[in-house]
Amino acid sequence: MRRASRRLGQLYDEALAPTGLRGTQVSLLAQIDAMTLPTKRGDTPGPTLQELASQASLRVSGITHALTPLVRDGLVELIQDSLDARMKHALLTSKGRTRLGKAVEHWAVANRHVEKVMGSAKTAQLRELADEISAETFDLSAELRIPPRKPKTKQA
């Protein structure tokens, strides 16, 4: 399973190479955009780092690390919360939205390739299995006798 995951990651990274982004970065940009649209755009500066971390099943430090090159390259802006100076919001810049648009085109090429190689039925099964594995119920805490991970907070 790890080998298949790595190979798919490599395939998407190869397709995205002309954009200068990796698959993980495109996913993060898309997540910021999805959590900003449509009701939040304009008056609210986008998701907090805590919201992004929860959505991605990462710690805030992991999100901060992942955002560093995107902020450096001018694709994402971090904005201090107007009510709580300790909180930051992530927002795509116009350059970030443009780059995400190009990346989505390349991502679609990789998707079509996977479907061509595996066929529509197997590709649909793969997506279904990935959704199941990504679900909160796919948790090892009981077997390890550790507290379960905090559930993701639902986005409004």
N, C-alpha and C positions, 0 to 999 in steps of 0.2 A: 504494500500500500504506500509506503514511504517512497519507493522507487517510482511508482506511477505518479504520485503527487509532485515529485521533483521533475519528472519528465514533462508533465503538463505545465509546470511553472516555467521550465526552460522554453517550451514552445511559445507560451505567451510573451515571455521576455524577448525572444527572437523576433516575434511579430511587432513588438512595441519598440524595438531598438531605434528605428528612425525617429521616434518622438523624443528620445532621450530619457524615457521613463521605464521603470520596471513594473511588472504586474501588480506588486504590492502597493506601489505609489499610485497607480491608476485606480485601484480599488479604494484607496484612501481619498483621493480627489473626488471620485464618484460618490463616496459616502458623505463627504462634506456637502457636495452639491445636493444630494438627495435630502439631507437633513436641513438644508437651507430653503429648499423650494416647497411649495410656492408661497406658503403663508408667511414665512419668516423673512424672505428677501426684502430688502429695503429698510425696514424699521428695526429688525433684530439682526445682529451681526453674525449669525450662523451658530452652529452647535458649539457647546462648551467642550473643552478637552475631556472633561469627565463623561459627557454624553458620547463622544466619539470612542473613548476607551471602552465604555460599556457595550456599545454597539459592536465593536471589533473584538470583544472578549480579551482586551489587553489592559494593562495598567496605564495610568496617565503617563508615567515615565516612558513607557514604550511608544505611546502616541507622540509624545514630545520628541523622542529620538527619531521617529519616522517622519515627523513634520520638518525637522531641521533642514534637510536639503531642499524641500519644497518651498520653505520660507526664504532660504538663501537665494533660490533661483527666481523669486518673485511670483511664484504660482499661488501661494497661500499667504494670507495676512493674519496675524494673531492680534486680536483686539481685546483690550482690557474691558471687563464688564463694567457698565456704568454704575451699578449698585454695589458690586462686591469686587474690590480691587484684586482679590486673590484669584478670581476666575478669569479665564481667557476664552474667547470665542475664535473659532477658525472660519475663515471666509476665503473663498476663491477670488483671486484677482481676475481682471479681464484677461490677462495673459494665461492664468490658470484655466479659465473656462475655454479659451481657445485651444490650449494644449490638450485638455481633456477631450474636446471634440475630435481632434486629430487622433488621439489615442483610442477613442471608441471605434473609429473607422478601422484601425489596425487590429483591435480586439475582435471585431466582427470577422476579419479575415481568418484569424486563428480559430474562432468558433466554427466557421464554415469548413475549415480544414479538418478539425476534429470530427465533425459530422460526416464529412466525406470519407474519412478513414474508417470510422467506427460504424457508420450508418445511423439513421435517425432514431431507431428504436433503442439501440445501445446508448446513444448519447442522451436520450431522455432518461433512461435508467440511471446513467451516471449522475445526471443532475439531481434526480430523486434521491439517490444514495447520498450525495453530497449534502443535500438539505437535511436528511435524517441525521447524518454525522454531525452537522453543525447545530442541531437542536440542543436545547438545554438538558433534555433527558439523557443525552449521551454523556454521562458523568461517571467518573471513576471513584468518586469520593467514598462511597459506601464500602467498596472493596479495599480501599486503602485506609479506611477508618479515620478519615479526616473530615473536617467540616466541608459541606458542599460549597461550590462557588456561588457568589451572589448572583441572583438572576438578573438578566438585563432589564433595565427600566424601559417601559414602553414609551415610545415617542408619540407626542400628540399630533 
